[in-house]
Amino acid sequence: MSYLEYTTSRVPTGWRKILHVNWALVVLLAAVASYGFVMLYSIAGGSLMPWADPQMKRFALGLVLMLAFGFTPLWVWRSIAGVAYAVSILLLLGVEFFGTVGMGAKRWLVIGPIRLQPSELAKITTILALAAYYDWLGLKKVSHPIWVGLGAAIALVPALLVLRQPDLGTAMLLAAGGGIVIWAAGVHWAYFGVLFGSFAAGISAVMMSRGTEWQILKDYQYRRIDAFLDPSIDPLGAGYHINQSMIALGSGGWSGRGFMEGTQARLNFLPEKHTDFIFTTLAEEFGFVGAASLLVLYLMILGFCLLIALRTTSRFGALLAIGVAGTFFLYFAVNMAMVMGLAPVVGVPLPLVSFGGSAMIVVMAGFGLVQSAHIHRPRLPV
């Protein structure tokens, strides 16, 4: 955009912001969430309780939150990015000392009637902080080692705190989501080469530490790795999830068994059927067609986010949109790979589809930031 065009352009204000909401993105998000409502209804045996009804209410709340975030000017998000990041770090520290334990991990804070999972909030605040940091830093400094190190620290601090809960899957995806923003900011590719080399060395260290005094992972995490490499070695233990998931996926065939006709979920053979393994239930009941259609919707959402990033004139807004899109992609890609046996079982929910309050609200808040970048980009007067 030329200077003349910029000075004669305008940013929507007041009620005009409603006209500039990316309604196609809203429709796509509602369509994906509807998959979750239908599957949660089916898993409960044709009942809205205990999962579908709360999920629909959370989505409605998330939709309101998304529009509120979208109507908030970008400069507001940039100015509070550091505070939001600091709050998420304090909440993660609160989990360390005051968190409640569930399923073998300390991941939740109970504040009055609210049960909050701070690691979900950290997904968005980390992206927000990195986008503000690189918008402030400028292009000439992004690849200087000191500034790269500071950006990496912003991404790694919450990831390390989540790793202590322990939640290896979320910790790795938090770091990866931050890495996407760092890459989009223009950091030199050589840093990523060193990172991938270090990652490979880290994997070697993790495997070599098994059974020693300095063992890095928990025993159950090693069992998950073993089960990923060969599910048959413990079909009723660590390999049970993957084996039952593969049975459900295979039995769905091309068009599925039919709505509410899936045996793996309804007969309780499939663990975590309403959270981490809900995609398997979808594939069993609606087959390849149903699973592929959900994937297409996910990819369309990514396309709209990237288009918004390309069209905005704000570096901060572009990095926000790319960061939210990248994190969203990581979560649905890893979840699908996990239930298909292409990745270890790491407890990653399917965004907008798996049952969960914190995850639903945070995802919608993230897309609210994307909407803010879209709504508040300068436009030529008509």
Backbone hydrogen bonds in HBPLUS format (Angstrom, degrees):
<---DONOR---> <-ACCEPTOR-->    atom                        ^
c    i                          cat <-CA-CA->   ^        H-A-AA   ^      H-
h    n   atom  resd res      DA  || num        DHA   H-A  angle D-A-AA Bond
n    s   type  num  typ     dist DA aas  dist angle  dist       angle   num
A0006-TYR N   A0002-SER O   2.87 MM   4  6.12 156.4  1.92 149.3 156.6     1
A0007-THR N   A0003-TYR O   2.88 MM   4  6.08 163.4  1.91 153.6 157.4     2
A0008-THR N   A0004-LEU O   3.11 MM   4  6.23 136.3  2.31 139.9 150.7     3
A0009-SER N   A0006-TYR O   3.14 MM   3  5.04 157.7  2.19  99.5 106.3     4
A0010-ARG N   A0379-ARG O   2.66 MM 369  5.25 153.8  1.72 144.4 151.3     5
A0379-ARG N   A0010-ARG O   2.83 MM 369  5.25 158.6  1.87 131.8 138.3     6
A0016-ARG N   A0013-THR O   3.14 MM   3  5.66 135.4  2.35 143.4 139.5     7
A0017-LYS N   A0014-GLY O   3.16 MM   3  6.02 165.3  2.19 120.9 124.7     8
A0018-ILE N   A0015-TRP O   3.11 MM   3  5.82 149.2  2.21 117.0 123.3     9
A0019-LEU N   A0016-ARG O   3.02 MM   3  5.40 130.0  2.28 105.6 117.7    10
A0020-HIS N   A0017-LYS O   3.00 MM   3  5.16 137.0  2.19 100.6 113.0    11
A0021-VAL N   A0018-ILE O   3.41 MM   3  5.44 167.7  2.43 102.3 105.8    12
A0023-TRP N   A0021-VAL O   2.91 MM   2  5.53 119.1  2.29 111.9  94.6    13
A0025-LEU N   A0022-ASN O   3.12 MM   3  5.56 126.6  2.41 106.1 117.9    14
A0026-VAL N   A0022-ASN O   3.29 MM   4  6.72 151.0  2.38 141.8 150.1    15
A0027-VAL N   A0023-TRP O   2.93 MM   4  6.19 159.5  1.97 150.5 154.9    16
A0028-LEU N   A0024-ALA O   3.05 MM   4  6.28 157.4  2.10 145.6 151.5    17
A0029-LEU N   A0025-LEU O   2.98 MM   4  6.22 158.9  2.03 149.9 155.3    18
A0030-ALA N   A0026-VAL O   2.98 MM   4  6.23 156.7  2.03 148.5 155.1    19
A0031-ALA N   A0027-VAL O   2.88 MM   4  6.12 148.9  1.98 145.9 155.0    20
A0032-VAL N   A0028-LEU O   3.01 MM   4  6.30 159.6  2.06 150.9 155.1    21
A0033-ALA N   A0029-LEU O   2.96 MM   4  6.18 165.8  1.98 149.9 154.2    22
A0034-SER N   A0030-ALA O   2.92 MM   4  6.05 141.4  2.07 139.5 149.8    23
A0035-TYR N   A0032-VAL O   3.07 MM   3  5.34 130.9  2.32 102.7 115.1    24
A0036-GLY N   A0033-ALA O   2.98 MM   3  5.11 116.3  2.39  96.6 112.0    25
A0037-PHE N   A0033-ALA O   3.01 MM   4  6.46 152.5  2.09 148.0 155.8    26
A0038-VAL N   A0034-SER O   2.97 MM   4  6.17 168.8  1.98 153.8 155.9    27
A0039-MET N   A0035-TYR O   2.99 MM   4  6.18 163.7  2.01 150.9 155.5    28
A0040-LEU N   A0036-GLY O   2.87 MM   4  5.96 161.3  1.91 153.6 158.8    29
A0041-TYR N   A0037-PHE O   2.99 MM   4  6.12 150.1  2.08 144.8 152.9    30
A0042-SER N   A0038-VAL O   3.00 MM   4  6.25 153.0  2.08 143.6 151.1    31
A0043-ILE N   A0039-MET O   2.83 MM   4  6.03 165.1  1.86 153.1 156.8    32
A0044-ALA N   A0040-LEU O   3.17 MM   4  6.21 146.1  2.30 135.6 143.3    33
A0046-GLY N   A0041-TYR O   2.94 MM   5  5.31 148.3  2.04 154.0 156.0    34
A0045-GLY N   A0042-SER O   2.93 MM   3  5.23 155.6  1.99 115.2 118.1    35
A0053-ASP N   A0048-LEU O   2.68 MM   5  5.00 167.9  1.70 147.3 144.2    36
A0055-GLN N   A0051-TRP O   3.08 MM   4  6.14 155.7  2.14 151.4 159.0    37
A0056-MET N   A0052-ALA O   2.94 MM   4  6.19 153.8  2.01 154.1 160.3    38
A0057-LYS N   A0053-ASP O   3.13 MM   4  6.41 158.9  2.17 152.2 157.7    39
A0058-ARG N   A0054-PRO O   2.93 MM   4  6.15 153.8  2.00 147.0 154.3    40
A0059-PHE N   A0055-GLN O   2.94 MM   4  6.19 151.8  2.02 145.1 152.8    41
A0060-ALA N   A0056-MET O   2.99 MM   4  6.24 158.1  2.04 146.8 152.4    42
A0061-LEU N   A0057-LYS O   2.99 MM   4  6.25 159.2  2.04 146.9 152.4    43
A0062-GLY N   A0058-ARG O   2.76 MM   4  5.96 155.5  1.82 145.7 153.6    44
A0063-LEU N   A0059-PHE O   2.75 MM   4  5.97 145.6  1.87 148.8 157.9    45
A0064-VAL N   A0060-ALA O   3.14 MM   4  6.44 158.3  2.19 146.9 151.3    46
A0065-LEU N   A0061-LEU O   2.95 MM   4  6.22 158.6  1.99 148.4 155.0    47
A0066-MET N   A0062-GLY O   2.78 MM   4  5.97 153.3  1.85 145.5 152.8    48
A0067-LEU N   A0063-LEU O   3.09 MM   4  6.36 161.3  2.12 149.3 152.7    49
A0068-ALA N   A0064-VAL O   2.96 MM   4  6.20 156.1  2.01 147.6 154.9    50
A0069-PHE N   A0065-LEU O   2.82 MM   4  6.05 161.0  1.85 153.3 158.4    51
A0070-GLY N   A0066-MET O   2.80 MM   4  5.96 151.9  1.87 143.4 152.5    52
A0071-PHE N   A0067-LEU O   2.90 MM   4  6.07 148.4  2.00 146.6 153.4    53
A0072-THR N   A0069-PHE O   3.17 MM   3  5.20 144.6  2.31  98.2 108.6    54
A0076-VAL N   A0073-PRO O   3.12 MM   3  5.58 138.7  2.29 108.2 118.5    55
A0078-ARG N   A0074-LEU O   2.97 MM   4  6.30 158.2  2.02 156.0 162.9    56
A0079-SER N   A0075-TRP O   3.00 MM   4  6.09 152.0  2.08 139.3 146.3    57
A0080-ILE N   A0076-VAL O   3.09 MM   4  6.34 141.4  2.24 148.4 158.0    58
A0084-ALA N   A0080-ILE O   2.89 MM   4  6.11 168.3  1.91 163.0 166.0    59
A0085-TYR N   A0081-ALA O   2.99 MM   4  6.17 158.3  2.04 148.7 154.6    60
A0086-ALA N   A0082-GLY O   2.95 MM   4  6.14 159.6  2.00 145.3 151.0    61
A0087-VAL N   A0083-VAL O   2.90 MM   4  6.16 155.2  1.96 152.3 158.9    62
A0088-SER N   A0084-ALA O   3.08 MM   4  6.34 157.1  2.13 145.5 151.2    63
A0089-ILE N   A0085-TYR O   3.03 MM   4  6.35 151.5  2.12 148.6 156.5    64
A0090-LEU N   A0086-ALA O   2.97 MM   4  6.25 157.6  2.02 148.4 154.3    65
A0091-LEU N   A0087-VAL O   2.91 MM   4  6.19 152.6  1.99 148.9 156.7    66
A0092-LEU N   A0088-SER O   2.97 MM   4  6.20 151.6  2.06 142.3 149.8    67
A0093-LEU N   A0089-ILE O   2.92 MM   4  6.22 150.3  2.00 146.3 154.8    68
A0094-GLY N   A0090-LEU O   2.81 MM   4  6.07 141.3  1.96 138.5 150.3    69
A0095-VAL N   A0091-LEU O   2.96 MM   4  6.34 140.8  2.12 142.6 152.2    70
A0096-GLU N   A0092-LEU O   3.30 MM   4  6.63 147.1  2.41 137.2 145.0    71
A0096-GLU N   A0093-LEU O   3.08 MM   3  5.03 118.2  2.48  92.3 107.4    72
A0097-PHE N   A0093-LEU O   3.34 MM   4  6.75 141.9  2.50 142.3 150.9    73
A0097-PHE N   A0094-GLY O   3.20 MM   3  5.31 126.8  2.50  96.3 108.7    74
A0098-PHE N   A0094-GLY O   2.62 MM   4  5.52 163.0  1.65 159.1 165.3    75
A0099-GLY N   A0095-VAL O   3.00 MM   4  3.94 140.5  2.16 114.1 114.5    76
A0100-THR N   A0108-TRP O   2.84 MM   8  5.41 154.2  1.90 144.1 152.9    77
A0102-GLY N   A0105-ALA O   2.83 MM   3  5.51 163.0  1.86 158.8 159.8    78
A0105-ALA N   A0102-GLY O   3.23 MM   3  5.51 160.0  2.27 109.7 115.6    79
A0106-LYS N   A0165-GLN O   3.07 MM  59  5.10 175.6  2.07 136.1 134.7    80
A0109-LEU N   A0116-LEU O   2.77 MM   7  5.19 162.2  1.80 155.6 162.0    81
A0116-LEU N   A0109-LEU O   2.80 MM   7  5.19 159.4  1.84 166.2 162.6    82
A0111-ILE N   A0114-ILE O   2.80 MM   3  5.15 154.3  1.86 156.9 162.3    83
A0114-ILE N   A0111-ILE O   3.04 MM   3  5.15 158.1  2.09 127.3 125.4    84
A0120-GLU N   A0117-GLN O   2.98 MM   3  5.81 149.1  2.08 126.2 133.0    85
A0122-ALA N   A0118-PRO O   2.95 MM   4  6.25 151.7  2.03 151.7 160.2    86
A0123-LYS N   A0120-GLU O   3.19 MM   3  5.47 141.1  2.35 101.9 112.0    87
A0124-ILE N   A0121-LEU O   3.13 MM   3  5.74 131.9  2.37 113.3 122.6    88
A0125-THR N   A0121-LEU O   3.12 MM   4  6.39 173.0  2.12 157.6 159.6    89
A0126-THR N   A0122-ALA O   3.03 MM   4  5.67 155.7  2.09 138.1 143.2    90
A0128-LEU N   A0124-ILE O   2.91 MM   4  6.14 161.7  1.94 153.6 159.5    91
A0129-ALA N   A0125-THR O   2.87 MM   4  6.00 160.8  1.90 144.6 149.3    92
A0130-LEU N   A0126-THR O   2.96 MM   4  6.14 163.4  1.99 149.7 154.2    93
A0131-ALA N   A0127-ILE O   2.89 MM   4  6.02 160.9  1.92 152.0 157.3    94
A0132-ALA N   A0128-LEU O   3.06 MM   4  6.25 160.1  2.10 147.7 152.9    95
A0133-TYR N   A0129-ALA O   2.86 MM   4  6.01 153.1  1.94 144.9 153.3    96
A0134-TYR N   A0130-LEU O   2.96 MM   4  6.15 170.5  1.97 155.6 156.2    97
A0135-ASP N   A0131-ALA O   3.02 MM   4  6.04 142.1  2.16 138.1 148.9    98
A0136-TRP N   A0132-ALA O   2.99 MM   4  6.13 149.6  2.08 143.0 150.3    99
A0137-LEU N   A0133-TYR O   2.89 MM   4  6.04 147.6  1.99 144.0 154.1   100
A0138-GLY N   A0134-TYR O   3.45 MM   4  6.32 166.4  2.47 139.1 139.4   101
A0144-HIS N   A0141-LYS O   3.10 MM   3  5.42 166.2  2.12 116.1 120.5   102
A0148-VAL N   A0144-HIS O   2.87 MM   4  6.05 156.7  1.93 161.0 168.2   103
A0149-GLY N   A0145-PRO O   2.87 MM   4  5.96 155.9  1.92 145.0 151.5   104
A0150-LEU N   A0146-ILE O   3.04 MM   4  6.36 149.2  2.14 143.2 151.3   105
A0151-GLY N   A0147-TRP O   3.04 MM   4  6.24 158.4  2.09 143.1 148.6   106
A0152-ALA N   A0148-VAL O   2.87 MM   4  6.10 158.5  1.91 150.5 156.8   107
A0153-ALA N   A0149-GLY O   2.92 MM   4  6.12 147.2  2.03 140.9 150.0   108
A0154-ILE N   A0150-LEU O   3.09 MM   4  6.40 151.5  2.18 146.0 152.5   109
A0155-ALA N   A0151-GLY O   3.29 MM   4  6.66 149.2  2.39 143.5 150.8   110
A0156-LEU N   A0152-ALA O   2.87 MM   4  6.06 150.1  1.96 148.3 157.7   111
A0157-VAL N   A0153-ALA O   2.99 MM   4  5.85 163.0  2.02 154.3 154.7   112
A0160-LEU N   A0156-LEU O   2.82 MM   4  5.98 157.3  1.87 160.1 164.1   113
A0161-LEU N   A0157-VAL O   3.14 MM   4  6.39 155.1  2.20 148.6 155.4   114
A0162-VAL N   A0158-PRO O   2.94 MM   4  6.17 153.1  2.02 148.7 155.7   115
A0163-LEU N   A0159-ALA O   2.94 MM   4  6.13 148.2  2.04 141.7 151.0   116
A0164-ARG N   A0160-LEU O   3.27 MM   4  6.50 136.5  2.47 138.3 147.3   117
A0165-GLN N   A0162-VAL O   3.02 MM   3  5.43 161.0  2.06 112.9 119.1   118
A0171-ALA N   A0167-ASP O   3.04 MM   4  6.16 159.5  2.09 153.1 159.7   119
A0172-MET N   A0168-LEU O   2.97 MM   4  6.14 163.3  2.00 154.2 157.6   120
A0173-LEU N   A0169-GLY O   3.07 MM   4  6.29 158.4  2.12 148.7 155.0   121
A0174-LEU N   A0170-THR O   2.82 MM   4  5.94 146.9  1.93 146.9 155.9   122
A0175-ALA N   A0171-ALA O   3.12 MM   4  6.36 163.0  2.15 147.9 151.5   123
A0176-ALA N   A0172-MET O   2.90 MM   4  6.12 153.8  1.97 143.0 151.2   124
A0177-GLY N   A0173-LEU O   2.82 MM   4  5.89 155.1  1.88 142.8 149.0   125
A0178-GLY N   A0174-LEU O   3.06 MM   4  6.31 156.7  2.12 146.0 152.0   126
A0179-GLY N   A0175-ALA O   2.90 MM   4  6.14 147.7  2.00 141.2 151.1   127
A0180-ILE N   A0176-ALA O   3.01 MM   4  6.35 140.1  2.17 144.1 153.7   128
A0181-VAL N   A0177-GLY O   3.43 MM   4  6.82 154.5  2.50 143.5 148.2   129
A0182-ILE N   A0178-GLY O   3.02 MM   4  6.33 161.5  2.05 151.9 157.4   130
A0183-TRP N   A0179-GLY O   2.86 MM   4  6.05 157.0  1.91 147.1 153.2   131
A0184-ALA N   A0180-ILE O   2.88 MM   4  6.09 160.9  1.92 147.8 153.4   132
A0185-ALA N   A0181-VAL O   2.90 MM   4  6.08 135.9  2.10 143.9 155.7   133
A0186-GLY N   A0183-TRP O   3.06 MM   3  5.49 157.5  2.11 110.4 117.5   134
A0191-TYR N   A0188-HIS O   3.24 MM   3  6.08 147.4  2.35 120.7 126.2   135
A0192-PHE N   A0189-TRP O   2.98 MM   3  5.27 124.0  2.30 103.2 117.4   136
A0193-GLY N   A0189-TRP O   3.07 MM   4  6.48 143.9  2.20 147.0 158.0   137
A0194-VAL N   A0190-ALA O   3.04 MM   4  6.39 157.2  2.10 150.5 154.9   138
A0195-LEU N   A0191-TYR O   2.92 MM   4  6.18 150.5  2.01 139.3 148.4   139
A0196-PHE N   A0192-PHE O   2.86 MM   4  6.08 163.5  1.88 150.4 153.0   140
A0197-GLY N   A0193-GLY O   3.03 MM   4  6.20 155.1  2.09 143.7 151.0   141
A0198-SER N   A0194-VAL O   2.86 MM   4  6.08 154.4  1.93 147.6 154.8   142
A0199-PHE N   A0195-LEU O   2.79 MM   4  6.06 146.7  1.90 145.6 156.1   143
A0200-ALA N   A0196-PHE O   2.97 MM   4  6.23 156.2  2.03 145.6 150.7   144
A0201-ALA N   A0197-GLY O   3.01 MM   4  6.30 155.7  2.08 143.2 150.2   145
A0202-GLY N   A0198-SER O   2.74 MM   4  5.96 146.7  1.85 143.3 153.5   146
A0203-ILE N   A0199-PHE O   2.93 MM   4  6.26 152.5  2.01 149.6 155.8   147
A0204-SER N   A0200-ALA O   3.12 MM   4  6.43 158.2  2.17 145.2 150.8   148
A0205-ALA N   A0201-ALA O   2.92 MM   4  6.23 154.3  1.99 146.1 153.5   149
A0206-VAL N   A0202-GLY O   2.84 MM   4  6.10 155.1  1.90 150.0 156.9   150
A0207-MET N   A0203-ILE O   3.02 MM   4  6.29 163.1  2.05 152.8 156.0   151
A0208-MET N   A0204-SER O   2.90 MM   4  6.07 156.3  1.95 148.9 156.1   152
A0209-SER N   A0205-ALA O   2.93 MM   4  5.96 136.7  2.13 142.7 152.8   153
A0210-ARG N   A0207-MET O   3.42 MM   3  5.62 159.3  2.47 102.7 108.6   154
A0212-THR N   A0209-SER O   3.03 MM   3  5.48 160.1  2.08 138.6 137.3   155
A0221-GLN N   A0218-LYS O   3.08 MM   3  5.29 129.6  2.35 100.6 113.9   156
A0222-TYR N   A0218-LYS O   3.21 MM   4  6.65 149.5  2.30 149.3 157.5   157
A0223-ARG N   A0219-ASP O   2.98 MM   4  6.33 151.6  2.06 147.8 156.4   158
A0224-ARG N   A0220-TYR O   3.05 MM   4  6.28 141.6  2.20 134.9 144.4   159
A0225-ILE N   A0221-GLN O   3.15 MM   4  6.48 148.1  2.26 139.4 147.2   160
A0226-ASP N   A0222-TYR O   2.94 MM   4  6.28 161.8  1.98 153.5 157.8   161
A0227-ALA N   A0223-ARG O   2.88 MM   4  6.06 159.7  1.92 145.8 151.7   162
A0228-PHE N   A0224-ARG O   2.90 MM   4  6.09 143.6  2.03 139.8 149.8   163
A0229-LEU N   A0225-ILE O   3.03 MM   4  6.33 157.9  2.08 151.9 156.9   164
A0230-ASP N   A0226-ASP O   2.87 MM   4  6.08 153.8  1.94 151.1 159.1   165
A0233-ILE N   A0230-ASP O   3.16 MM   3  6.01 172.5  2.17 127.1 129.3   166
A0237-GLY N   A0234-ASP O   3.09 MM   3  5.20 157.1  2.15 107.8 115.0   167
A0239-GLY N   A0234-ASP O   2.89 MM   5  5.18 145.0  2.02 146.3 147.5   168
A0240-TYR N   A0237-GLY O   3.13 MM   3  5.35 162.9  2.16 110.4 115.5   169
A0243-ASN N   A0239-GLY O   3.02 MM   4  6.13 167.6  2.03 157.0 161.1   170
A0244-GLN N   A0240-TYR O   2.98 MM   4  6.10 174.6  1.98 160.1 161.3   171
A0245-SER N   A0241-HIS O   2.92 MM   4  6.02 150.2  2.01 144.2 153.6   172
A0246-MET N   A0242-ILE O   2.88 MM   4  6.07 159.3  1.93 152.9 157.5   173
A0247-ILE N   A0243-ASN O   3.03 MM   4  6.29 151.6  2.11 146.0 154.1   174
A0248-ALA N   A0244-GLN O   3.03 MM   4  6.24 160.9  2.07 146.2 150.6   175
A0249-LEU N   A0245-SER O   2.92 MM   4  6.17 161.7  1.96 151.5 156.8   176
A0250-GLY N   A0246-MET O   2.91 MM   4  5.99 163.4  1.94 146.1 150.8   177
A0251-SER N   A0247-ILE O   2.98 MM   4  6.09 151.3  2.06 145.8 153.5   178
A0252-GLY N   A0249-LEU O   3.33 MM   3  5.48 144.6  2.47  98.5 108.1   179
A0256-GLY N   A0252-GLY O   2.70 MM   4  4.08 125.6  2.00 163.2 158.4   180
A0288-PHE N   A0253-GLY O   2.96 MM  35  6.31 145.7  2.08 140.4 150.3   181
A0289-VAL N   A0254-TRP O   3.09 MM  35  6.24 164.9  2.12 167.8 166.7   182
A0257-ARG N   A0284-GLU O   2.95 MM  27  6.26 165.8  1.97 149.6 152.6   183
A0258-GLY N   A0285-GLU O   2.89 MM  27  4.77 151.4  1.97 125.5 132.9   184
A0261-GLU N   A0258-GLY O   3.02 MM   3  5.22 149.9  2.12 136.0 130.2   185
A0267-LEU N   A0263-THR O   2.96 MM   4  5.59 151.5  2.04 141.0 147.0   186
A0269-PHE N   A0264-GLN O   2.83 MM   5  4.91 132.9  2.05 144.4 156.9   187
A0270-LEU N   A0264-GLN O   2.98 MM   6  5.38 144.8  2.10 141.0 135.7   188
A0268-ASN N   A0265-ALA O   3.07 MM   3  5.03 159.2  2.12 104.5 109.3   189
A0275-THR N   A0272-GLU O   3.19 MM   3  5.36 157.7  2.25 105.5 112.3   190
A0277-PHE N   A0272-GLU O   3.03 MM   5  5.72 162.2  2.06 156.9 155.0   191
A0355-PHE N   A0274-HIS O   2.92 MM  81  5.88 172.2  1.92 158.9 160.8   192
A0278-ILE N   A0275-THR O   3.43 MM   3  5.61 161.3  2.46 117.9 115.1   193
A0280-THR N   A0277-PHE O   3.20 MM   3  5.45 131.2  2.46 100.8 112.3   194
A0282-LEU N   A0278-ILE O   3.05 MM   4  6.39 156.1  2.11 148.2 154.5   195
A0283-ALA N   A0279-PHE O   2.94 MM   4  6.21 157.7  1.99 147.2 152.8   196
A0284-GLU N   A0280-THR O   2.94 MM   4  6.18 148.0  2.04 146.1 154.9   197
A0285-GLU N   A0281-THR O   3.08 MM   4  6.29 159.9  2.12 150.8 155.1   198
A0286-PHE N   A0282-LEU O   2.82 MM   4  5.79 160.2  1.86 154.2 160.3   199
A0287-GLY N   A0283-ALA O   2.75 MM   4  4.46 125.4  2.05 118.6 125.3   200
A0290-GLY N   A0286-PHE O   3.12 MM   4  4.75 158.0  2.17 129.1 127.6   201
A0291-ALA N   A0287-GLY O   3.08 MM   4  6.35 167.2  2.10 155.2 159.0   202
A0292-ALA N   A0288-PHE O   2.81 MM   4  5.81 163.6  1.84 150.6 155.7   203
A0293-SER N   A0289-VAL O   2.99 MM   4  6.07 152.2  2.07 143.2 150.8   204
A0294-LEU N   A0290-GLY O   3.21 MM   4  6.44 151.4  2.30 143.0 149.3   205
A0295-LEU N   A0291-ALA O   3.12 MM   4  6.43 156.6  2.18 145.5 152.0   206
A0296-VAL N   A0292-ALA O   2.92 MM   4  6.22 152.2  2.00 148.6 156.0   207
A0297-LEU N   A0293-SER O   3.12 MM   4  6.40 153.9  2.20 142.8 148.9   208
A0298-TYR N   A0294-LEU O   3.02 MM   4  6.35 157.5  2.07 150.7 156.8   209
A0299-LEU N   A0295-LEU O   2.97 MM   4  6.26 159.6  2.01 151.3 156.4   210
A0300-MET N   A0296-VAL O   2.92 MM   4  6.17 148.1  2.03 147.0 156.0   211
A0301-ILE N   A0297-LEU O   3.03 MM   4  6.32 153.8  2.10 149.0 155.4   212
A0302-LEU N   A0298-TYR O   3.07 MM   4  6.44 157.8  2.12 148.9 154.8   213
A0303-GLY N   A0299-LEU O   2.93 MM   4  6.19 154.2  2.00 143.6 150.8   214
A0304-PHE N   A0300-MET O   3.01 MM   4  6.32 157.1  2.07 151.8 156.1   215
A0305-CYS N   A0301-ILE O   3.06 MM   4  6.33 161.0  2.10 151.8 156.9   216
A0306-LEU N   A0302-LEU O   2.95 MM   4  6.19 163.0  1.98 156.5 160.7   217
A0307-LEU N   A0303-GLY O   2.96 MM   4  6.10 151.9  2.04 145.0 153.2   218
A0308-ILE N   A0304-PHE O   2.97 MM   4  6.21 153.6  2.04 146.7 153.4   219
A0309-ALA N   A0305-CYS O   2.99 MM   4  6.30 154.5  2.05 145.1 152.2   220
A0310-LEU N   A0306-LEU O   2.96 MM   4  6.22 150.1  2.06 145.1 152.7   221
A0311-ARG N   A0307-LEU O   3.02 MM   4  6.18 144.5  2.15 144.5 153.8   222
A0312-THR N   A0308-ILE O   3.07 MM   4  6.13 138.2  2.25 150.2 158.2   223
A0318-ALA N   A0314-SER O   2.90 MM   4  6.13 157.7  1.96 149.9 156.1   224
A0319-LEU N   A0315-ARG O   2.96 MM   4  6.16 164.2  1.99 152.4 156.1   225
A0320-LEU N   A0316-PHE O   2.97 MM   4  6.17 152.1  2.05 146.4 154.7   226
A0321-ALA N   A0317-GLY O   3.00 MM   4  6.21 166.3  2.01 150.8 153.4   227
A0322-ILE N   A0318-ALA O   2.98 MM   4  6.19 163.2  2.01 151.4 156.1   228
A0323-GLY N   A0319-LEU O   2.87 MM   4  5.90 156.9  1.92 143.1 150.2   229
A0324-VAL N   A0320-LEU O   2.91 MM   4  6.14 165.0  1.93 157.6 160.7   230
A0325-ALA N   A0321-ALA O   2.97 MM   4  6.06 162.9  2.00 145.1 150.6   231
A0326-GLY N   A0322-ILE O   2.79 MM   4  5.88 159.6  1.84 147.9 154.1   232
A0327-THR N   A0323-GLY O   2.99 MM   4  6.10 163.8  2.01 147.7 151.9   233
A0328-PHE N   A0324-VAL O   2.95 MM   4  6.05 161.8  1.98 148.3 153.9   234
A0329-PHE N   A0325-ALA O   2.90 MM   4  6.11 157.3  1.95 147.8 154.0   235
A0330-LEU N   A0326-GLY O   2.96 MM   4  6.21 162.4  1.99 149.5 153.9   236
A0331-TYR N   A0327-THR O   3.11 MM   4  6.36 158.5  2.16 151.5 156.0   237
A0332-PHE N   A0328-PHE O   3.19 MM   4  6.51 170.4  2.20 156.1 157.8   238
A0333-ALA N   A0329-PHE O   2.88 MM   4  5.84 160.2  1.92 156.3 162.8   239
A0334-VAL N   A0330-LEU O   2.93 MM   4  5.86 161.9  1.96 143.0 148.5   240
A0335-ASN N   A0331-TYR O   3.07 MM   4  6.05 160.2  2.11 140.5 146.6   241
A0336-MET N   A0332-PHE O   3.06 MM   4  6.09 165.7  2.08 142.3 146.4   242
A0337-ALA N   A0333-ALA O   2.92 MM   4  6.06 160.6  1.96 146.3 152.5   243
A0338-MET N   A0334-VAL O   2.79 MM   4  5.85 151.1  1.87 146.3 154.7   244
A0339-VAL N   A0335-ASN O   3.08 MM   4  6.37 163.2  2.11 155.6 157.2   245
A0340-MET N   A0336-MET O   3.15 MM   4  6.24 132.9  2.39 139.4 151.4   246
A0342-LEU N   A0337-ALA O   2.73 MM   5  4.76 146.2  1.84 160.4 155.5   247
A0341-GLY N   A0338-MET O   3.20 MM   3  5.32 162.5  2.23 105.9 110.0   248
A0353-VAL N   A0350-LEU O   3.11 MM   3  5.59 154.3  2.18 129.9 137.2   249
A0354-SER N   A0350-LEU O   2.90 MM   4  5.14 174.6  1.90 152.1 153.9   250
A0360-MET N   A0356-GLY O   3.44 MM   4  6.20 156.0  2.50 126.0 132.5   251
A0361-ILE N   A0357-GLY O   3.10 MM   4  6.29 174.2  2.10 161.1 161.9   252
A0362-VAL N   A0358-SER O   3.00 MM   4  6.07 164.8  2.02 152.5 157.1   253
A0363-VAL N   A0359-ALA O   3.00 MM   4  6.07 160.9  2.03 149.5 154.7   254
A0364-MET N   A0360-MET O   3.12 MM   4  6.33 166.0  2.14 151.9 155.4   255
A0365-ALA N   A0361-ILE O   2.91 MM   4  6.12 150.4  2.00 144.5 153.6   256
A0366-GLY N   A0362-VAL O   2.88 MM   4  6.10 152.8  1.95 147.6 154.7   257
A0367-PHE N   A0363-VAL O   3.08 MM   4  6.46 154.0  2.15 148.0 154.3   258
A0368-GLY N   A0364-MET O   2.93 MM   4  6.18 129.7  2.19 135.5 149.9   259
A0369-LEU N   A0365-ALA O   3.13 MM   4  6.59 141.0  2.29 144.8 153.6   260
A0369-LEU N   A0366-GLY O   3.11 MM   3  5.25 125.8  2.42  97.1 109.8   261
A0370-VAL N   A0366-GLY O   3.25 MM   4  6.67 148.6  2.35 139.8 148.3   262
A0371-GLN N   A0367-PHE O   2.89 MM   4  6.15 153.5  1.96 141.5 148.7   263
A0372-SER N   A0368-GLY O   2.92 MM   4  6.19 146.0  2.04 141.3 150.9   264
A0373-ALA N   A0369-LEU O   3.09 MM   4  6.44 151.4  2.18 144.5 150.9   265
A0374-HIS N   A0370-VAL O   3.04 MM   4  6.38 146.6  2.16 143.6 153.3   266
A0375-ILE N   A0371-GLN O   2.74 MM   4  5.91 171.0  1.75 161.5 163.2   267
A0376-HIS N   A0372-SER O   3.06 MM   4  5.90 162.0  2.10 144.3 149.1   268
